[in-house]
Amino acid sequence: MDLSKMPNQQKLYLCKWYFRAGFAALPFLWTVNAIWFAKEAFTAPPYDEQKQIKKYVIFSGIGAIIWTGIFLAWVITYQTQRTNWGEFGDSISYIFPTGIP
């Protein structure tokens, strides 16, 4: 979709929708929102809705970074501690790595 062909109100609506949808545990939408609207928020000629779009882009970027950090921490913790957790570690996995007791 080409954002330059959309009216400014529609851009703001779409940016706000992606931001709100990210709260449904969909941080990928925050990443898309931050990247997709970054040019509109920071380099486009000024218009009325731009200030709000900039706010949503910044918060989407922050949210995506926080979710990425949480996800990375979980993956590292699980991969390094699964065998120490015993049966619980196995019960929360649906793939059992071979060669690890």
C-alpha positions as CSV (number, residue, x, y, z in Angstrom):
1,M,0.0,0.0,0.0
2,D,1.3,3.4,-0.9
3,L,0.9,5.8,2.0
4,S,1.4,8.9,-0.2
5,K,-1.9,8.2,-1.9
6,M,-3.9,8.0,1.4
7,P,-5.6,11.0,3.0
8,N,-4.0,12.1,6.2
9,Q,-7.0,11.1,8.3
10,Q,-6.8,7.6,6.9
11,K,-3.1,7.4,7.7
12,L,-3.7,8.4,11.3
13,Y,-6.6,5.9,11.6
14,L,-4.4,3.1,10.2
15,C,-1.4,4.0,12.4
16,K,-3.6,4.1,15.5
17,W,-5.3,0.7,14.5
18,Y,-1.9,-1.0,14.2
19,F,-0.8,0.5,17.5
20,R,-3.9,-0.7,19.4
21,A,-3.8,-4.2,17.7
22,G,-0.2,-4.6,19.0
23,F,-1.6,-4.7,22.5
24,A,-3.3,-8.0,21.6
25,A,0.2,-9.7,22.1
26,L,1.0,-9.0,18.4
27,P,4.3,-7.1,18.7
28,F,5.0,-7.7,15.0
29,L,2.3,-5.1,14.3
30,W,4.2,-2.6,16.4
31,T,7.3,-3.3,14.4
32,V,5.4,-2.9,11.1
33,N,3.8,0.3,12.4
34,A,7.1,1.8,13.5
35,I,8.8,1.0,10.2
36,W,5.9,1.7,7.8
37,F,5.0,5.1,9.3
38,A,8.5,6.3,10.2
39,K,8.9,8.4,7.1
40,E,5.4,9.9,7.5
41,A,6.2,10.8,11.1
42,F,9.7,12.2,10.8
43,T,10.5,13.3,7.2
44,A,7.2,14.2,5.5
45,P,6.2,17.8,5.2
46,P,4.2,18.9,8.3
47,Y,0.4,18.3,8.5
48,D,-2.1,18.3,11.3
49,E,-2.2,14.6,12.0
50,Q,1.6,14.1,11.9
51,K,2.1,14.9,15.6
52,Q,-0.3,12.0,16.6
53,I,1.3,9.7,14.0
54,K,4.7,10.5,15.4
55,K,3.5,9.6,18.9
56,Y,2.1,6.2,17.8
57,V,5.3,5.5,15.8
58,I,7.5,6.2,18.8
59,F,5.4,4.1,21.2
60,S,5.1,1.3,18.7
61,G,8.9,1.2,18.4
62,I,9.4,1.2,22.1
63,G,6.8,-1.6,22.5
64,A,8.4,-3.7,19.8
65,I,11.8,-3.4,21.4
66,I,10.4,-4.3,24.9
67,W,8.6,-7.3,23.5
68,T,11.7,-8.4,21.6
69,G,13.7,-8.2,24.8
70,I,11.1,-10.2,26.7
71,F,10.9,-12.9,24.0
72,L,14.7,-13.1,23.7
73,A,15.1,-13.5,27.5
74,W,12.5,-16.3,27.5
75,V,14.1,-18.1,24.6
76,I,17.6,-17.9,26.2
77,T,16.3,-19.0,29.6
78,Y,14.3,-21.9,28.2
79,Q,17.1,-23.1,25.9
80,T,19.7,-23.0,28.7
81,Q,17.5,-24.3,31.6
82,R,15.1,-26.8,30.0
83,T,17.0,-29.8,31.2
84,N,17.3,-28.4,34.7
85,W,13.5,-28.0,34.9
86,G,13.0,-31.7,34.4
87,E,9.5,-32.9,33.6
88,F,8.1,-29.4,33.6
89,G,10.6,-28.3,31.0
90,D,9.6,-31.2,28.8
91,S,5.9,-30.7,29.4
92,I,5.9,-27.1,28.0
93,S,7.7,-28.2,24.8
94,Y,6.2,-30.0,21.9
95,I,9.6,-30.7,20.3
96,F,12.0,-32.9,22.2
97,P,15.7,-32.3,21.2
98,T,17.6,-35.5,20.7
99,G,20.8,-36.2,22.5
100,I,20.0,-34.1,25.6
101,P,18.9,-36.2,28.7
